[in-house]
Amino acid sequence: MPARRSLLTAIAGTTATVLTGCLDTDGSQPNQSSQSTPTEQATGTATATSLPALEDCSDRYRPTVRAPDTGVDPLPYPDLPTDLEEGSAKTFATAFERAWWHNEVRHDRPEVGRITVDVSTVSVTTHESGTGFVVETSGTVGFTYTATPQSGTPTAEPTEVAGTSGRVRSRYLVTERFARRAEDTNASPVPPAEGTLVACVE
């Protein structure tokens, strides 16, 4: 099982800004919607072949969170599509990526007050093996939390801190039996078939 990466290293270009008072609108957070348009490059239903052995399901990994102690609840992870096709693979990957980053922030910062995750689909293609679809996603993450003044500073008041990410790209291999996720973090991205096992049906 891969080691969980912290939010500050997993999200490139994280910044924090100290603000006075509360942020009342999403516009107060440096976050923008992607302009990418889904590229439909594959149609039809995938053929499930070369599936992993049952014991591989024990290697499944996804960010988990502690019991909620603020108003921000974790997001549930979607189930694998029962009828695998281009559209259902795209829906699964975008929903999973949104839950992944939401729960990653929630895990790293249990005091978080608000989380916004914007995910869009860049492309959907049939995997070269004919097993499932490769879905590339792109997104940004924003969050706010209240910073508690250090002890010994009686005049200080709690301040609202906001953070945002650079654009994060991930690729999913989605099949009828499992899904793998590979994050594009360098010039030599990991093939999605070699990514982290994030969903598996035993």
C-alpha positions in Angstrom: 0.0 0.0 0.0 1.5 3.4 -0.9 2.2 5.9 1.8 -0.4 8.7 2.0 1.0 12.0 0.7 0.3 15.1 2.7 -1.8 17.8 1.2 1.0 20.3 1.0 3.1 17.9 -1.1 0.3 16.3 -3.1 -1.1 19.6 -4.3 1.4 21.6 -6.3 1.6 25.3 -5.7 -0.4 25.4 -2.5 -0.7 29.0 -1.1 -2.2 30.3 2.1 -3.5 33.8 2.8 -4.5 35.1 6.2 -7.8 37.0 6.0 -9.7 38.9 8.7 -13.3 37.8 9.3 -15.1 35.0 7.5 -15.3 34.2 3.8 -18.9 34.3 2.8 -18.7 33.4 -0.9 -16.8 30.9 -2.9 -15.4 33.8 -4.9 -13.2 34.7 -1.9 -11.2 31.5 -2.5 -8.7 31.5 -5.4 -10.3 28.8 -7.4 -11.4 28.7 -11.0 -13.5 26.3 -13.1 -11.7 24.4 -15.8 -12.5 25.4 -19.4 -11.5 21.9 -20.7 -14.1 20.3 -22.9 -14.5 16.5 -22.7 -12.9 14.8 -25.8 -14.9 11.9 -26.8 -12.5 9.5 -28.4 -14.1 6.1 -27.6 -17.5 4.6 -27.8 -19.1 1.3 -27.0 -18.8 -1.1 -24.2 -15.4 -2.3 -22.9 -14.5 -5.9 -22.7 -13.3 -7.0 -19.3 -10.1 -9.0 -19.7 -6.8 -9.4 -17.9 -8.4 -8.6 -14.5 -6.4 -8.8 -11.3 -6.5 -11.7 -8.9 -8.9 -11.5 -6.1 -6.2 -11.0 -3.5 -5.2 -7.8 -5.2 -8.2 -6.1 -3.7 -6.3 -5.9 -0.4 -4.0 -3.4 -1.9 -6.8 -0.8 -2.4 -5.9 2.6 -1.1 -7.9 5.9 -0.9 -7.7 8.9 1.5 -9.8 8.2 4.7 -10.9 10.7 7.3 -11.5 10.8 11.0 -14.9 11.2 12.5 -16.3 14.7 11.5 -15.6 17.3 14.2 -16.6 20.3 12.0 -19.4 21.1 9.6 -17.5 19.5 6.7 -18.4 15.8 6.2 -16.3 13.4 4.1 -17.6 12.6 0.6 -18.5 9.0 -0.2 -16.5 7.3 -3.0 -18.6 6.1 -6.0 -19.1 2.4 -6.8 -17.6 1.0 -10.0 -20.0 1.2 -12.9 -22.2 -1.8 -13.3 -22.7 -1.1 -17.0 -19.3 0.0 -18.2 -19.2 2.4 -21.2 -17.5 5.7 -22.0 -20.1 7.8 -20.2 -20.2 5.8 -17.0 -16.4 5.6 -16.8 -16.2 9.4 -17.1 -18.9 9.8 -14.4 -17.1 7.5 -12.1 -13.6 9.0 -12.6 -14.8 12.6 -12.1 -16.8 11.7 -9.0 -13.9 9.7 -7.5 -11.4 12.5 -8.1 -13.7 15.0 -6.4 -14.1 12.7 -3.4 -10.3 11.9 -3.3 -9.3 15.5 -2.9 -12.1 16.5 -0.7 -11.2 13.7 1.7 -7.5 14.3 1.4 -8.0 17.9 2.6 -10.4 16.7 5.3 -7.8 14.2 6.5 -4.9 16.7 6.6 -6.8 19.5 8.1 -9.6 18.2 10.4 -10.4 21.8 11.4 -11.3 22.8 7.8 -14.3 25.0 7.4 -15.0 24.7 3.7 -13.7 22.6 0.8 -14.3 23.3 -2.9 -13.1 20.8 -5.6 -13.6 21.5 -9.3 -13.0 18.5 -11.6 -13.5 18.3 -15.3 -12.8 15.6 -17.9 -10.0 16.2 -20.4 -10.3 13.0 -22.4 -11.8 9.5 -22.5 -10.1 6.7 -24.5 -10.2 2.9 -24.7 -7.3 1.3 -22.9 -4.8 -0.2 -25.3 -5.4 -3.7 -23.9 -9.1 -3.3 -24.7 -9.9 -3.6 -21.0 -11.8 -0.6 -19.8 -11.4 3.1 -20.3 -8.7 5.6 -19.5 -10.2 8.9 -18.2 -7.9 11.9 -17.7 -9.2 14.5 -15.3 -8.0 18.0 -14.4 -9.0 20.0 -11.3 -8.3 22.5 -8.6 -8.8 22.4 -4.8 -9.6 25.2 -2.4 -10.2 25.2 1.3 -10.6 27.5 4.3 -10.0 26.9 8.0 -9.8 29.1 11.2 -6.3 29.5 12.6 -6.2 29.7 16.4 -4.0 32.4 17.9 -0.8 31.3 19.7 -0.9 31.2 23.4 0.4 34.3 25.1 -1.2 36.6 22.5 -4.3 37.8 24.4 -5.2 40.5 21.9 -5.1 38.3 18.8 -8.3 37.0 17.3 -8.9 33.8 15.3 -8.3 34.4 11.6 -9.6 32.7 8.5 -6.9 31.1 6.3 -7.6 30.2 2.7 -5.5 27.8 0.5 -5.8 26.8 -3.1 -3.9 24.4 -5.4 -2.4 24.5 -8.8 -4.1 22.4 -11.5 -3.9 18.7 -10.7 -4.2 16.1 -13.5 -4.9 12.5 -12.9 -5.6 9.5 -15.1 -7.9 6.6 -14.2 -8.1 3.1 -15.7 -11.7 2.1 -15.1 -12.8 -1.5 -15.7 -15.8 -3.6 -14.6 -13.7 -5.1 -11.8 -11.3 -2.4 -10.7 -10.1 1.1 -11.1 -6.5 2.5 -10.9 -5.5 6.1 -10.4 -2.2 7.7 -11.5 -1.4 11.3 -10.7 0.6 13.3 -13.3 3.3 14.9 -11.2 6.3 15.0 -13.5 7.4 14.8 -17.1 7.2 10.9 -17.1 3.7 10.2 -15.8 3.0 6.7 -14.5 0.7 4.7 -16.9 -2.8 4.4 -15.4 -2.5 0.6 -15.5 0.4 0.9 -13.0 -1.4 3.4 -10.8 -2.8 3.0 -7.3 -5.6 0.6 -7.0 -8.5 2.7 -5.7 -11.6 0.5 -6.3 -12.0 -3.2 -6.6 -14.9 -5.7 -6.7 -14.1 -9.0 -4.9 
